[in-house]
Amino acid sequence: MLSHVLAHTQVFSSPLYIGKAINLRQRVTDHLLGNTPLKSRLAQASINILRTQLYIFEAPSLAVDGADDADTKSIELLMEDLFSRLFCPSFTLRYG
């Protein structure tokens, strides 16, 4: 049981990074296979990105009657900022 609990301690930890993506598959591929700033910062901290866990939060539909693309983008940025400020991820460079 202790082994099981220790294997899932990340649930009790602050996330390392919070971000949003239009194309999630591409964003994850870039981070895993490319030389992204996030991957470099993690490596500098001796954290292998391939040994981290990815949690995906699917935001509810942001479609609001009368809202345009600018309104939707503002809401997305606000949500990213809110989650970043709530969880204080160590490897997020900017909030919002």
N, C-alpha and C positions, 0 to 999 in steps of 0.2 A: 504494500500500500504506500509506503514511504517513497519508493521508487516512482510510482505512478504520480504522486503529488509533486515530487521534485521535477519530473519530466514536464509538468504543466505550470511551472512557476511563472512563466511569462504572462499568464493571465492576471497575475497579481502585480505585475511590474508596469511602470510607465512605458508607453511605446517609444521606440527609438526615433520614429519618423512618422509624420502624418502628412499626407498629400492627397491630391485629387488628380484624376486623369479622365480624359475623354475616351482614349483607347487604352484600357487597362492592360490588355495583353501586351501591347507594344511598350508601355511604360515599365512593366515588370521585366520584359525581355531586355530592354535597355539597361536596367539596373543590374540584372544578373549576368548578362553577356558583354555589356559595353563597359566603357571606362567613365562612369558618371561621377559627378562630385559626391553623391551620397556613398557610392561604393568606395571611393577613395577615403572619405572621412571615416567610414567604418573600419577600413583596413588600417588607417593610422591609429585607431583605438584598439587594434588587434581583435576586431570582430569580423569574422568571415561571413559575408552576406549569404553564402550558401547554407550556413547553419542557423540562420534566423528564420522566424516564422512570419508568414504574411496573414494578416487578418483583413478581410474586406467588409466594409460597411457600405451597403447599398442605400444611398439616400432615397427617401421617398420622392415621388414625382414633384418637380418644382413648377409644374404647369399651373399657372394662376390665370384666371380670366383677365384679359387685358394686359398681361405681362408680355414684354418683348424680350429679345435675347439679352439685352443689357441688364434688364431686371433679373433674369435668371442667373447671369454671370455674377451679379452683385450678391445674390442669395448664396451661390456656391462659395464665393470668397468669404462671406460672413460665416458660413458653416465651418469652413476650413480654419478660419481664425478662431472661432469659438472652441473647436475641439483641440486646437493647438494650445490655447491658453488654459483649458481645463486640465490637459494631460502633460504639458511641458515636455514634449519629446526632445531628447538630447541632440538629435541630428537634423532637426528642421532648422534651416537657416533663417527663414522669415516666417512671420505669421500673416495670414490673410493674403 
